[in-house]
């Protein structure tokens, strides 16, 4: 009877976990969940190092509390700093059109006439086109701005919650019931799956960004080719590189478009480099991400395809995490 009750409790927690995972996507809480899991993972990775120098339960809790606060402050600073740096690279709105117009002028010699005929001729035309677009889509732009502010707020709340949960996890708790223990198992495996995916993908993104930075900031200038917004492209490469496979395609497309605005040969050189880098990243994905969760690249791609069809872009972001979580649960149950 006890074994049967234990199985029922386990099944109940699986159902709760599945409903919660879907609800996170439907309620647009993925940014908060990712932020919270990130803080929890970082605190969990660093806290044991501090505990070697501290003794006593109170000191342990104090170390985790201070560390959690520092992690939240650091991550919030990194987010704000990234926004400020991107704004500095692009320039202020008054001069941004002057920076973009030379790219359009260079693109005229590279693009077909059917596309060139729709491009603005002067900076005033570009400014007028942008103004018309803003007036026609005022409501959509306002909603996008509100959504951005709301998402940023949810991220901050997620950061704080992650630190609070990491602190609460370190405290000695009283005897827990079977439902609580099983739910803790689900959450622990989710945190483990997130740790495996994000930290592995961060390594890949960092390596990919390093090679891209060398190519855009050193190799291309040495060849006499200076791409506009090169530093911004490097930043974007790292940020979107945190998305497995899809992020690489996004950054590659942007780099080739910018290179095409300079010359056709620059675009060809960038395309060749990015194809080679993509093949190298594919190897890294198989070795690092696939090795972490014992999954092949096609498994991740299939999971991302299904989740994108069901939930859009948030599904693409959540797919590797959810798939790694699912595999860890199946492996723990000795089903695979």
C-alpha positions as a Markdown table, in Angstrom:
| # | Residue | x | y | z |
|---|---|---|---|---|
| 1 | Unk | 0.0 | 0.0 | 0.0 |
| 2 | Unk | 2.8 | 2.4 | 0.9 |
| 3 | Unk | 4.5 | 1.7 | -2.5 |
| 4 | Unk | 1.2 | 2.3 | -4.3 |
| 5 | Unk | 0.7 | 5.6 | -2.5 |
| 6 | Unk | 4.2 | 6.7 | -3.3 |
| 7 | Unk | 3.6 | 6.0 | -7.0 |
| 8 | Unk | 0.4 | 8.0 | -6.9 |
| 9 | Unk | 2.2 | 10.9 | -5.2 |
| 10 | Unk | 4.9 | 10.8 | -7.8 |
| 11 | Unk | 2.4 | 10.7 | -10.7 |
| 12 | Unk | 0.6 | 13.7 | -9.1 |
| 13 | Unk | 3.8 | 15.7 | -9.0 |
| 14 | Unk | 4.6 | 14.8 | -12.6 |
| 15 | Unk | 1.1 | 16.2 | -13.6 |
| 16 | Unk | 1.7 | 19.3 | -11.5 |
| 17 | Unk | 5.1 | 19.9 | -13.1 |
| 18 | Unk | 3.8 | 19.4 | -16.6 |
| 19 | Unk | 0.9 | 21.9 | -16.0 |
| 20 | Unk | 3.3 | 24.4 | -14.5 |
| 21 | Unk | 5.7 | 24.1 | -17.4 |
| 22 | Unk | 3.0 | 24.8 | -19.9 |
| 23 | Unk | 1.5 | 27.6 | -17.7 |
| 24 | Unk | 4.8 | 29.4 | -17.7 |
| 25 | Unk | 4.7 | 29.7 | -21.5 |
| 26 | Unk | 1.0 | 30.6 | -21.7 |
| 27 | Unk | 1.3 | 33.2 | -19.0 |
| 28 | Unk | 4.5 | 34.7 | -20.5 |
| 29 | Unk | 6.5 | 34.0 | -17.4 |
| 30 | Unk | 9.4 | 32.3 | -19.1 |
| 31 | Unk | 11.8 | 35.4 | -18.6 |
| 32 | Unk | 11.1 | 35.4 | -14.9 |
| 33 | Unk | 11.6 | 31.6 | -14.7 |
| 34 | Unk | 14.9 | 31.7 | -16.6 |
| 35 | Unk | 16.2 | 34.6 | -14.5 |
| 36 | Unk | 15.3 | 32.8 | -11.3 |
| 37 | Unk | 16.9 | 29.6 | -12.4 |
| 38 | Unk | 20.0 | 31.4 | -13.5 |
| 39 | Unk | 20.5 | 33.0 | -10.1 |
| 40 | Unk | 19.7 | 29.7 | -8.3 |
| 41 | Unk | 22.2 | 27.9 | -10.5 |
| 42 | Unk | 25.0 | 30.5 | -10.0 |
| 43 | Unk | 24.4 | 30.6 | -6.2 |
| 44 | Unk | 24.4 | 26.8 | -6.1 |
| 45 | Unk | 27.7 | 26.7 | -8.0 |
| 46 | Unk | 29.5 | 29.3 | -5.9 |
| 47 | Unk | 28.1 | 28.7 | -2.4 |
| 48 | Unk | 30.1 | 25.5 | -1.8 |
| 49 | Unk | 33.3 | 27.4 | -2.4 |
| 50 | Unk | 32.5 | 29.9 | 0.3 |
| 51 | Unk | 31.3 | 27.2 | 2.7 |
| 52 | Unk | 34.9 | 25.9 | 2.9 |
| 53 | Unk | 35.9 | 29.0 | 4.7 |
| 54 | Unk | 32.8 | 29.3 | 6.9 |
| 55 | Unk | 31.5 | 27.1 | 9.6 |
| 56 | Unk | 28.1 | 26.9 | 11.3 |
| 57 | Unk | 24.6 | 26.9 | 9.8 |
| 58 | Unk | 24.2 | 30.7 | 10.4 |
| 59 | Unk | 27.4 | 31.5 | 8.5 |
| 60 | Unk | 26.3 | 29.2 | 5.7 |
| 61 | Unk | 23.0 | 31.0 | 5.3 |
| 62 | Unk | 24.7 | 34.4 | 5.6 |
| 63 | Unk | 27.1 | 33.5 | 2.8 |
| 64 | Unk | 24.3 | 32.3 | 0.5 |
| 65 | Unk | 22.3 | 35.4 | 1.3 |
| 66 | Unk | 25.1 | 37.8 | 0.5 |
| 67 | Unk | 26.1 | 35.9 | -2.6 |
| 68 | Unk | 22.5 | 35.9 | -3.8 |
| 69 | Unk | 22.3 | 39.6 | -3.4 |
| 70 | Unk | 25.5 | 40.1 | -5.2 |
| 71 | Unk | 24.4 | 37.9 | -8.1 |
| 72 | Unk | 21.1 | 39.7 | -8.5 |
| 73 | Unk | 22.9 | 43.1 | -8.5 |
| 74 | Unk | 25.5 | 41.8 | -11.0 |
| 75 | Unk | 23.0 | 40.4 | -13.4 |
| 76 | Unk | 20.8 | 43.4 | -13.2 |
| 77 | Unk | 23.9 | 45.6 | -13.9 |
| 78 | Unk | 24.9 | 43.4 | -16.9 |
| 79 | Unk | 21.4 | 43.8 | -18.4 |
| 80 | Unk | 21.4 | 47.6 | -18.0 |
| 81 | Unk | 25.0 | 47.8 | -19.2 |
| 82 | Unk | 24.2 | 45.7 | -22.3 |
| 83 | Unk | 21.3 | 48.1 | -23.2 |
| 84 | Unk | 23.5 | 51.2 | -22.7 |
| 85 | Unk | 26.3 | 49.7 | -24.7 |
| 86 | Unk | 24.0 | 48.8 | -27.6 |
| 87 | Unk | 22.5 | 52.3 | -27.5 |
| 88 | Unk | 26.0 | 53.8 | -27.6 |
| 89 | Unk | 27.0 | 51.7 | -30.5 |
| 90 | Unk | 23.9 | 52.5 | -32.6 |
| 91 | Unk | 23.9 | 56.1 | -31.6 |
| 92 | Unk | 21.2 | 58.5 | -30.5 |
| 93 | Unk | 18.0 | 58.7 | -32.6 |
| 94 | Unk | 18.9 | 62.1 | -34.1 |
| 95 | Unk | 22.1 | 60.8 | -35.8 |
| 96 | Unk | 21.1 | 57.2 | -36.3 |
| 97 | Unk | 19.7 | 57.8 | -39.7 |
| 98 | Unk | 22.9 | 59.5 | -40.8 |
| 99 | Unk | 24.8 | 56.3 | -39.8 |
| 100 | Unk | 22.4 | 53.9 | -41.5 |
| 101 | Unk | 22.1 | 55.8 | -44.8 |
| 102 | Unk | 25.7 | 55.0 | -46.0 |
| 103 | Unk | 24.8 | 51.3 | -45.6 |
| 104 | Unk | 21.8 | 51.7 | -47.8 |
| 105 | Unk | 23.8 | 53.7 | -50.4 |
| 106 | Unk | 26.4 | 50.9 | -50.6 |
| 107 | Unk | 23.7 | 48.3 | -50.8 |
| 108 | Unk | 22.3 | 49.9 | -54.0 |
| 109 | Unk | 25.3 | 48.6 | -56.0 |
| 110 | Unk | 24.8 | 45.0 | -54.7 |
| 111 | Unk | 21.0 | 44.5 | -54.7 |
| 112 | Unk | 18.6 | 43.8 | -57.6 |
| 113 | Unk | 16.8 | 46.9 | -59.1 |
| 114 | Unk | 13.5 | 45.6 | -57.8 |
| 115 | Unk | 14.7 | 46.0 | -54.2 |
| 116 | Unk | 16.7 | 49.2 | -54.9 |
| 117 | Unk | 13.6 | 51.0 | -56.2 |
| 118 | Unk | 12.0 | 50.7 | -52.7 |
| 119 | Unk | 15.0 | 52.0 | -50.8 |
| 120 | Unk | 15.1 | 55.6 | -49.5 |
| 121 | Unk | 17.3 | 58.0 | -51.5 |
| 122 | Unk | 18.2 | 60.5 | -48.8 |
| 123 | Unk | 18.4 | 60.8 | -45.1 |
| 124 | Unk | 15.2 | 62.8 | -45.1 |
| 125 | Unk | 13.4 | 60.1 | -47.1 |
| 126 | Unk | 14.6 | 57.5 | -44.5 |
| 127 | Unk | 13.5 | 59.7 | -41.7 |
| 128 | Unk | 10.1 | 60.3 | -43.4 |
| 129 | Unk | 9.7 | 56.5 | -44.0 |
| 130 | Unk | 10.4 | 55.8 | -40.4 |
| 131 | Unk | 8.0 | 58.5 | -39.3 |
| 132 | Unk | 5.2 | 57.1 | -41.5 |
| 133 | Unk | 5.8 | 53.7 | -40.1 |
| 134 | Unk | 5.7 | 55.0 | -36.5 |
| 135 | Unk | 2.4 | 56.9 | -37.1 |
| 136 | Unk | 0.8 | 53.9 | -38.8 |
| 137 | Unk | 1.8 | 51.5 | -36.0 |
| 138 | Unk | 1.6 | 53.8 | -33.0 |
| 139 | Unk | -0.6 | 51.4 | -31.1 |
| 140 | Unk | 1.7 | 48.4 | -31.8 |
| 141 | Unk | 4.8 | 50.4 | -30.8 |
| 142 | Unk | 3.1 | 51.4 | -27.5 |
| 143 | Unk | 2.2 | 47.9 | -26.8 |
| 144 | Unk | 5.7 | 46.7 | -27.6 |
| 145 | Unk | 7.1 | 49.3 | -25.2 |
| 146 | Unk | 4.8 | 48.3 | -22.5 |
| 147 | Unk | 5.6 | 44.6 | -23.1 |
| 148 | Unk | 9.3 | 45.4 | -22.9 |
| 149 | Unk | 8.9 | 47.2 | -19.5 |
| 150 | Unk | 6.7 | 44.4 | -18.2 |
| 151 | Unk | 9.2 | 41.8 | -19.3 |
| 152 | Unk | 12.1 | 43.6 | -17.7 |
| 153 | Unk | 10.1 | 43.9 | -14.5 |
| 154 | Unk | 9.4 | 40.2 | -14.5 |
| 155 | Unk | 13.1 | 39.4 | -15.1 |
| 156 | Unk | 14.0 | 41.5 | -12.0 |
| 157 | Unk | 11.4 | 39.7 | -9.9 |
| 158 | Unk | 12.7 | 36.4 | -11.2 |
| 159 | Unk | 16.2 | 37.4 | -10.2 |
| 160 | Unk | 15.1 | 38.2 | -6.7 |
| 161 | Unk | 12.9 | 35.1 | -6.3 |
| 162 | Unk | 15.9 | 32.9 | -7.5 |
| 163 | Unk | 18.1 | 34.4 | -4.8 |
| 164 | Unk | 15.4 | 34.0 | -2.1 |
| 165 | Unk | 14.7 | 30.3 | -3.1 |
| 166 | Unk | 18.5 | 29.6 | -3.1 |
| 167 | Unk | 18.7 | 31.0 | 0.4 |
| 168 | Unk | 15.6 | 29.1 | 1.6 |
| 169 | Unk | 17.0 | 25.9 | 0.1 |
| 170 | Unk | 20.0 | 26.1 | 2.3 |
| 171 | Unk | 18.1 | 26.3 | 5.6 |
| 172 | Unk | 17.4 | 23.3 | 7.7 |
| 173 | Unk | 13.8 | 22.4 | 7.4 |
| 174 | Unk | 11.5 | 20.2 | 9.5 |
| 175 | Unk | 10.3 | 16.7 | 8.4 |
| 176 | Unk | 8.6 | 17.0 | 5.0 |
| 177 | Unk | 5.8 | 14.9 | 3.6 |
| 178 | Unk | 6.0 | 12.7 | 0.5 |
| 179 | Unk | 4.3 | 15.3 | -1.8 |
| 180 | Unk | 6.8 | 17.9 | -0.8 |
| 181 | Unk | 9.8 | 15.6 | -1.3 |
| 182 | Unk | 8.5 | 14.5 | -4.7 |
| 183 | Unk | 7.9 | 18.2 | -5.8 |
| 184 | Unk | 11.4 | 19.0 | -4.6 |
| 185 | Unk | 12.8 | 16.2 | -6.8 |
| 186 | Unk | 10.9 | 17.7 | -9.9 |
| 187 | Unk | 12.3 | 21.2 | -9.1 |
| 188 | Unk | 15.8 | 19.9 | -8.4 |
| 189 | Unk | 15.9 | 18.1 | -11.8 |
| 190 | Unk | 14.6 | 21.2 | -13.6 |
| 191 | Unk | 17.4 | 23.2 | -12.0 |
| 192 | Unk | 19.9 | 20.6 | -13.0 |
| 193 | Unk | 18.6 | 20.5 | -16.6 |
| 194 | Unk | 18.8 | 24.3 | -16.7 |
| 195 | Unk | 22.3 | 24.3 | -15.3 |
| 196 | Unk | 23.5 | 21.7 | -17.9 |
| 197 | Unk | 21.9 | 23.6 | -20.9 |
| 198 | Unk | 22.6 | 27.2 | -20.0 |
| 199 | Unk | 26.2 | 26.8 | -18.8 |
| 200 | Unk | 27.1 | 24.5 | -21.8 |
| 201 | Unk | 25.4 | 26.9 | -24.2 |
| 202 | Unk | 27.2 | 29.8 | -22.6 |
| 203 | Unk | 30.6 | 28.2 | -23.3 |
| 204 | Unk | 29.6 | 27.7 | -26.9 |
| 205 | Unk | 28.3 | 31.3 | -27.2 |
| 206 | Unk | 31.5 | 32.6 | -25.7 |
| 207 | Unk | 33.7 | 30.6 | -28.1 |
| 208 | Unk | 31.6 | 31.6 | -31.1 |
| 209 | Unk | 31.7 | 35.3 | -30.1 |
| 210 | Unk | 35.5 | 35.2 | -29.7 |
| 211 | Unk | 36.0 | 33.8 | -33.2 |
| 212 | Unk | 33.4 | 36.3 | -34.6 |
| 213 | Unk | 35.1 | 39.2 | -32.8 |
| 214 | Unk | 38.5 | 38.2 | -34.3 |
| 215 | Unk | 37.0 | 38.0 | -37.7 |
| 216 | Unk | 35.0 | 41.3 | -37.6 |
| 217 | Unk | 37.4 | 43.4 | -35.6 |
| 218 | Unk | 40.8 | 42.2 | -36.7 |
| 219 | Unk | 40.8 | 40.1 | -39.8 |
| 220 | Unk | 38.3 | 42.2 | -41.9 |
| 221 | Unk | 40.0 | 45.5 | -41.0 |
| 222 | Unk | 43.4 | 44.1 | -41.9 |
| 223 | Unk | 41.9 | 43.1 | -45.3 |
| 224 | Unk | 40.8 | 46.7 | -45.7 |
| 225 | Unk | 37.1 | 46.0 | -45.0 |
| 226 | Unk | 35.5 | 47.9 | -42.2 |
| 227 | Unk | 32.0 | 46.7 | -41.4 |
| 228 | Unk | 29.6 | 49.2 | -39.8 |
| 229 | Unk | 28.2 | 48.3 | -36.4 |
| 230 | Unk | 30.9 | 45.6 | -36.0 |
| 231 | Unk | 31.0 | 45.9 | -32.2 |
| 232 | Unk | 27.2 | 45.8 | -32.0 |
| 233 | Unk | 27.2 | 42.6 | -34.1 |
| 234 | Unk | 29.7 | 41.0 | -31.7 |
| 235 | Unk | 27.4 | 41.8 | -28.8 |
| 236 | Unk | 24.4 | 40.5 | -30.7 |
| 237 | Unk | 26.3 | 37.3 | -31.6 |
| 238 | Unk | 26.9 | 36.5 | -27.9 |
| 239 | Unk | 23.3 | 37.3 | -26.8 |
| 240 | Unk | 21.5 | 35.4 | -29.5 |
| 241 | Unk | 24.2 | 32.7 | -29.3 |
| 242 | Unk | 22.7 | 31.6 | -25.9 |
| 243 | Unk | 19.9 | 30.2 | -28.1 |
| 244 | Unk | 21.0 | 26.8 | -29.4 |
| 245 | Unk | 21.2 | 26.6 | -33.2 |
| 246 | Unk | 18.6 | 29.3 | -33.9 |
| 247 | Unk | 20.8 | 32.0 | -32.4 |
| 248 | Unk | 23.7 | 31.1 | -34.7 |
| 249 | Unk | 21.4 | 31.5 | -37.7 |
| 250 | Unk | 20.2 | 34.9 | -36.5 |
| 251 | Unk | 23.7 | 36.3 | -36.0 |
| 252 | Unk | 24.9 | 34.9 | -39.3 |
| 253 | Unk | 22.1 | 36.5 | -41.2 |
| 254 | Unk | 22.7 | 39.9 | -39.7 |
| 255 | Unk | 26.5 | 39.7 | -40.4 |
| 256 | Unk | 26.0 | 38.7 | -44.0 |
| 257 | Unk | 23.4 | 41.5 | -44.6 |
| 258 | Unk | 25.8 | 44.1 | -43.1 |
| 259 | Unk | 28.7 | 42.8 | -45.1 |
| 260 | Unk | 26.6 | 42.9 | -48.3 |
| 261 | Unk | 26.1 | 46.6 | -47.7 |
| 262 | Unk | 29.9 | 47.0 | -48.0 |
| 263 | Unk | 30.6 | 44.8 | -51.0 |
| 264 | Unk | 29.7 | 41.5 | -52.5 |
| 265 | Unk | 33.1 | 40.1 | -51.8 |
| 266 | Unk | 32.9 | 41.1 | -48.2 |
| 267 | Unk | 29.6 | 39.2 | -47.9 |
| 268 | Unk | 31.1 | 36.1 | -49.6 |
| 269 | Unk | 34.0 | 36.2 | -47.2 |
| 270 | Unk | 31.7 | 36.6 | -44.2 |
| 271 | Unk | 29.5 | 33.8 | -45.5 |
| 272 | Unk | 32.4 | 31.4 | -45.9 |
| 273 | Unk | 33.7 | 32.2 | -42.5 |
| 274 | Unk | 30.3 | 31.8 | -40.9 |
| 275 | Unk | 29.7 | 28.4 | -42.6 |
| 276 | Unk | 33.0 | 27.1 | -41.3 |
| 277 | Unk | 32.2 | 28.5 | -37.8 |
| 278 | Unk | 28.7 | 27.0 | -37.9 |
| 279 | Unk | 30.2 | 23.6 | -38.7 |
| 280 | Unk | 32.6 | 24.0 | -35.8 |
| 281 | Unk | 29.7 | 25.1 | -33.5 |
| 282 | Unk | 27.7 | 22.1 | -34.6 |
| 283 | Unk | 30.6 | 19.9 | -33.4 |
| 284 | Unk | 30.7 | 21.9 | -30.1 |
| 285 | Unk | 26.9 | 21.4 | -29.7 |
| 286 | Unk | 27.2 | 17.7 | -30.1 |
| 287 | Unk | 30.2 | 17.5 | -27.7 |
| 288 | Unk | 29.1 | 20.0 | -25.0 |
| 289 | Unk | 25.3 | 20.4 | -25.0 |
| 290 | Unk | 24.6 | 16.9 | -26.2 |
| 291 | Unk | 27.1 | 15.4 | -23.8 |
| 292 | Unk | 25.6 | 17.2 | -20.9 |
| 293 | Unk | 22.1 | 15.8 | -21.4 |
| 294 | Unk | 23.0 | 12.8 | -23.5 |
| 295 | Unk | 21.0 | 14.1 | -26.5 |
| 296 | Unk | 21.9 | 14.3 | -30.1 |
| 297 | Unk | 21.7 | 17.6 | -32.1 |
| 298 | Unk | 18.6 | 16.3 | -34.1 |
| 299 | Unk | 16.8 | 15.7 | -30.8 |
| 300 | Unk | 17.2 | 19.3 | -29.7 |
| 301 | Unk | 16.2 | 20.5 | -33.2 |
| 302 | Unk | 13.1 | 18.4 | -33.2 |
| 303 | Unk | 12.1 | 19.6 | -29.7 |
| 304 | Unk | 12.7 | 23.2 | -30.7 |
| 305 | Unk | 10.6 | 22.8 | -33.9 |
| 306 | Unk | 7.7 | 21.3 | -32.0 |
| 307 | Unk | 7.9 | 24.0 | -29.2 |
| 308 | Unk | 8.1 | 26.8 | -31.7 |
| 309 | Unk | 5.0 | 25.6 | -33.5 |
| 310 | Unk | 3.1 | 25.5 | -30.2 |
| 311 | Unk | 4.4 | 28.5 | -28.4 |
| 312 | Unk | 6.4 | 30.6 | -30.9 |
| 313 | Unk | 9.8 | 32.2 | -29.9 |
| 314 | Unk | 9.4 | 31.4 | -26.1 |
| 315 | Unk | 9.0 | 27.8 | -27.1 |
| 316 | Unk | 12.4 | 27.9 | -28.9 |
| 317 | Unk | 14.0 | 29.2 | -25.8 |
| 318 | Unk | 12.3 | 26.8 | -23.4 |
| 319 | Unk | 12.7 | 23.7 | -25.7 |
| 320 | Unk | 16.3 | 22.7 | -24.7 |
| 321 | Unk | 15.5 | 23.3 | -21.0 |
| 322 | Unk | 12.3 | 21.3 | -21.0 |
| 323 | Unk | 13.8 | 18.5 | -23.1 |
| 324 | Unk | 16.8 | 18.2 | -20.8 |
| 325 | Unk | 14.4 | 18.1 | -17.9 |
| 326 | Unk | 12.3 | 15.4 | -19.5 |
| 327 | Unk | 15.3 | 13.3 | -20.2 |
| 328 | Unk | 16.6 | 13.6 | -16.7 |
| 329 | Unk | 13.2 | 12.5 | -15.3 |
| 330 | Unk | 13.0 | 9.5 | -17.7 |
| 331 | Unk | 16.6 | 8.5 | -16.8 |
| 332 | Unk | 15.9 | 8.8 | -13.1 |
| 333 | Unk | 12.8 | 6.5 | -13.6 |
| 334 | Unk | 15.1 | 4.1 | -15.5 |
| 335 | Unk | 12.7 | 4.3 | -18.6 |
| 336 | Unk | 15.5 | 5.2 | -21.0 |
